[in-house]
């Protein structure tokens, strides 16, 4: 889902970049003062885990492969604003250090994976949480990545390289990630359930254990 | 082991798995829906990287593919850990104050 340079028309890339910067600036203001110093290293570990997990390409017979993106997972574990900043950092490192995703389209990639996937995934999770946290985390991961794939498909489908074939890009990427997203949802739910039991203090809504 | 230590151990396991998964994905042929969409619309040739990444495609120039993937995984994971922990501290509060 990392768009390389040359695929998205410049005005679209710049517009998405500006939007991404604006949302991340708001996110930074919203979390200002909410992370305790004791929690900061653990937040780093969660983000680093997302980077490492993204390197694991799950081979799927039939010639596709997909990897966990972790947008919804970050939002559920860290809260949406900190989650957005964490995934944005991952996406920026992937582009700058490893050439995974272009530099001109970095803003568009951040928008799709660190903003759309994070906030949509979180909204779905919150909406469904009353009916069971495990199911809610699964649906958040599943629909979050599908939403991110759809915004990517729209950016590509409105660009000249893709011959403005919006219907084709939306159909291939939307359906593709709706199916592959089941893996994302499964990993999100299983790892979330494990961590929620093992480390309840990691959760954003829990007071830090050393606050007294 | 405390939470941080356990977290770091999990990260090490993930980085060790990276070359294994890389090999397995290579066996089935790596293709994402994005690449399928590019092929369907004839966009593939328009990919035009701007600038050179220091560790292109999660590999180290001159190093074997498995070793390069492992080094890339360690470097990327460590960078993410340091930057996000630093960001958290920067935006955070000192709750001992």
Interface residues (C-beta under 8 A of the other chain):
Chain A: X1 X2 X3 X4 X5 X6 X7 X28 X31 X32 X33 X34 X35 X36 X37 X38 X39 X40 X41 X42 X43 X44 X45 X46 X47 X48 X49 X50 X51 X52 X53 X55 X56 X57 X58 X59 X60 X61 X62 X63 X64 X65 X66 X82 X85 X86 X89 X90 X93 X94 X95 X96 X97 X98 X99 X100 X102 X103 X104 X149 X152 X153 X156 X161 X162 X163 X165 X168 X169 X172 X173 X175 X176 X177 X180 X199 X202 X208 X210 X211
Chain B: X3 X4 X7 X8 X10 X11 X14 X15 X17 X18 X21 X22 X24 X25 X27 X28 X29 X30 X31 X32 X33 X34 X36 X37 X38 X40 X41 X42 X43 X46 X47 X48 X49 X50 X51 X52 X53 X54 X55 X56 X57 X58 X69 X72 X73 X75 X76 X77 X78 X79 X80 X81 X82 X83 X84 X85 X86 X87 X88 X89 X91 X92 X93 X94 X95 X96
